């Protein structure tokens, strides 16, 4: 069985878990607290970030983008018309564009702030950056998430899914990052009914079930987090 080094609330790890589930790939999940800087983990990924996928063969694939491309190259054809990275070059460009939007821009403006300040810092030593959350960063994330929700709503008002007619990596990435914020109760769903309806569709997929059961010691998820009809 392939091994995924991850953190339950790491949005990039959540994206890979969703993609693997859509491919029918079972993973042995190993929780990694990247701020501990374990030498064994750094040997797998010198960047020190999650996720990292290790195949049964021992092959190591570090990072969200490389893992997504690797899964498409090794498992994509088996999905046929349900392939998460479409065959058409133009469609692939749009999916990759939105992958960058959520895995880079949304993370830098929203989910990275929220997960670091409200979750990771609870477990980090004080001399390593732990302690109370920086509420200025939290407030910035809560402000930024509103236009991202409106953009999601704009996309799905013109398409069936974010990147086109079919579910793709774009939907899984967006949902993964939103799910981390949703766990914390920081998604103002009233901002866009279209975005909310789209999220319900993704959240209701079998691939999402494992994420909805994730918990963090000492924290209770927002009441709507696991609610499929919120």
Secondary structure, 3 states (H helix, E strand, C coil): CEEEEECCCCHHHHHHHHHHHHHCCCEEEEECCHHHCCHHHHHHCCCCCCCEEECCCCCEEECHHHHHHHHHHHHHHHHHHHCCCCCCHHHHHHHHHHHHHHHHHHHHHHHHHHHHHHHHHHHCCHHHCCCCCCHHHHHHHHHHHHHHHHHHHHHHCCCCCCCCCCCCHHHHHHHHHHHHHHHCCCCCHHHCHHHHHHHHHHHCCHHHHHHHCCCCCCCCCCCCCCCCCC
